[in-house]
């Protein structure tokens, strides 16, 4: 697992992150998804966020901007597809820890940490989503909000939502502009 936290970061009050240039990558979350997650972070006073599936950093940037100055965001992706602008944010904002690695293994390595909001947009197949969910449960704070993207579009994530509901998770699924779906889960 490679992490950016070993690099020295500039101290002081974080400046507002500039959104990455729209790349039109087919896997990017809709802008409305990023805006909703940012709003949840702000109104809930969330300080500790984990993102699984960074891609270019579009949604990540919105979450960073929503965090208080004493907040932190760990963002994980299996490959580095970040824009140059987002790489600069990762290198210079002390609240951000960018990790290149598998989401399940990374969650397992984070045991002992507790996150208040976890945004998941990784592998959408049931065979991966279930073990990933079980790893995530080990690092959730008491009232953690899990946010799953693509919960309408992909059967594996829809199945995971039903599974979580069978274990007493409350779920709200919203449609998104691209009809991908976004589900909020909380126990």
C-alpha positions in Angstrom: 0.0 0.0 0.0 1.4 3.3 -1.0 0.5 6.4 0.8 1.0 10.1 0.4 1.2 10.8 4.1 4.9 10.4 4.2 5.4 13.5 2.1 5.7 16.8 4.0 2.6 18.9 3.6 2.3 22.6 3.9 1.1 23.8 7.3 -1.6 26.4 7.9 -5.2 26.8 7.1 -6.2 24.7 4.1 -7.2 26.6 1.0 -10.3 25.7 -0.8 -9.6 22.9 -3.2 -10.3 23.6 -6.9 -12.5 21.0 -8.6 -10.6 18.8 -11.1 -11.3 19.6 -14.7 -14.3 17.7 -16.0 -12.8 14.7 -17.8 -16.0 13.0 -18.8 -14.7 9.7 -17.6 -17.5 7.2 -17.7 -16.9 6.0 -14.2 -17.0 9.5 -12.5 -19.8 10.1 -10.1 -22.3 12.8 -11.1 -21.7 16.3 -9.9 -25.0 16.1 -7.9 -23.6 13.1 -6.0 -20.5 15.0 -4.9 -22.7 18.0 -3.9 -25.0 15.9 -1.8 -22.2 14.1 0.0 -20.5 17.5 0.7 -23.8 18.8 2.1 -24.1 15.7 4.4 -20.6 16.3 5.7 -21.3 20.0 6.4 -24.7 19.6 8.0 -23.7 16.6 10.1 -20.5 18.1 11.3 -18.5 15.1 10.0 -14.8 15.3 10.5 -13.4 11.9 9.5 -14.2 10.6 6.0 -13.1 7.6 4.0 -13.5 7.3 0.2 -13.1 4.0 -1.6 -12.7 4.6 -5.3 -11.0 8.0 -5.9 -10.7 7.9 -9.7 -9.9 11.5 -10.8 -10.7 13.2 -7.5 -13.9 15.0 -8.6 -16.1 13.8 -5.7 -13.1 13.8 -3.3 -12.6 17.5 -3.9 -16.2 18.3 -3.0 -15.7 16.3 0.2 -12.5 18.0 1.1 -14.1 21.4 0.7 -16.9 20.4 3.0 -14.6 19.2 5.8 -13.8 21.5 8.7 -10.1 22.6 9.1 -9.6 19.9 11.7 -11.2 17.2 9.5 -9.5 14.4 7.6 -10.1 12.4 4.5 -8.5 9.2 3.5 -9.1 8.3 -0.2 -8.2 5.0 -1.8 -7.9 3.7 -5.3 -6.3 0.7 -6.9 -4.7 2.8 -9.6 -3.7 6.5 -9.8 -6.0 8.3 -12.2 -5.9 11.6 -10.4 -5.8 14.9 -12.4 -2.7 17.0 -11.9 -4.8 19.5 -10.0 -6.0 16.8 -7.6 -2.5 15.4 -7.1 -1.5 18.9 -6.0 -4.3 19.0 -3.4 -3.2 15.6 -2.1 0.4 16.8 -1.8 -0.4 20.1 -0.1 -3.5 19.6 2.1 -2.6 18.0 5.4 -6.2 16.8 5.9 -5.8 14.4 2.9 -4.3 11.0 2.8 -4.2 9.4 -0.7 -3.6 5.6 -0.7 -3.0 3.5 -3.8 -4.2 0.0 -2.9 -7.0 -2.5 -2.8 -10.0 -1.2 -0.8 -10.5 -4.4 1.2 -6.9 -4.7 2.3 -6.7 -1.0 3.0 -9.8 -1.2 5.2 -8.3 -4.1 7.1 -5.1 -2.1 7.6 -7.1 0.8 9.0 -8.4 -1.3 11.9 -8.6 0.8 15.0 -9.7 3.9 13.1 -13.3 5.0 13.0 -14.8 6.9 10.1 -18.0 8.9 10.3 -18.8 8.8 6.6 -17.6 6.2 4.1 -18.2 6.7 0.3 -17.9 3.5 -1.7 -17.6 3.5 -5.5 -15.3 0.5 -6.3 -16.0 -2.9 -7.7 -19.8 -3.3 -8.3 -19.9 -7.1 -8.2 -21.5 -9.0 -5.3 -18.4 -11.2 -4.9 -16.3 -8.2 -4.1 -18.9 -5.9 -2.5 -19.8 -8.3 0.3 -16.2 -8.8 1.7 -15.6 -5.1 1.2 -18.7 -4.3 3.2 -17.6 -6.6 6.0 -14.1 -4.9 6.1 -15.8 -1.5 6.2 -18.0 -2.5 9.2 -14.8 -2.9 11.2 -13.9 0.8 10.8 -17.3 2.5 11.1 -18.0 4.9 13.9 -21.2 4.4 15.9 -23.4 6.6 13.6 -21.4 6.2 10.5 -23.1 7.0 7.2 -22.2 4.6 4.3 -22.8 6.0 0.9 -22.9 3.6 -2.1 -22.8 4.9 -5.6 -24.4 2.9 -8.5 -26.9 1.2 -6.3 -29.6 1.2 -9.0 -27.5 0.5 -12.0 -25.5 -2.5 -10.7 -27.2 -5.6 -9.3 -24.2 -6.4 -7.1 -24.6 -3.1 -5.2 -28.4 -3.4 -5.1 -28.0 -6.8 -3.6 -25.6 -5.5 -1.0 -28.1 -2.8 0.0 -30.7 -5.5 0.6 -28.2 -7.6 2.5 -27.4 -4.6 4.8 -31.1 -4.0 5.3 -31.5 -7.6 6.5 -28.9 -6.7 9.2 -30.9 -3.7 10.4 -29.3 -1.0 8.4 -31.6 1.8 7.4 -31.4 2.6 3.7 -32.4 5.5 1.5 -31.9 5.1 -2.2 -32.0 8.1 -4.5 -32.0 8.3 -8.2 -29.2 10.2 -9.9 -29.1 12.2 -13.2 -27.5 9.2 -15.0 -29.8 6.7 -13.3 -26.9 5.2 -11.4 -28.4 5.5 -7.9 -27.0 6.5 -4.6 -27.8 4.7 -1.4 -27.3 6.0 2.2 -27.0 3.3 4.8 -26.9 3.8 8.6 -27.3 1.3 11.4 
